[in-house]
Amino acid sequence: MVVPHACQKAQQTEVICGHPPAVPTQHRRPTGLRRDQHAVTAGLTLPYSSAAVEGNVNRIKMIKRQMYGRAGFALLRKRVILHPG
């Protein structure tokens, strides 16, 4: 199993010092990774990806930023549908 770098670092800190890191932000990330370990493992090992969806969301946000204050929803909708992506 692949252990994320932040989780390894937290485990090393606990072994060396005998207690979790003193800075709360350094403690929250490894704690969250341990709590969601099944999701993290699945995300690193399964062949599925949400890259295509994330790419479309990024494209739509870019078009929306370009059109801010220029036109209404009807034109935005047309540009999203007709814009090659």
Secondary structure, 3 states (H helix, E strand, C coil): CCCCHHHHHHHHHHHHHCCCCCCHHHHHHHHHHHHCHHHHHHHHHCCCCCHHHHHHHHHHHHHHHHCCCCCCHHHHHHHHHHCCC
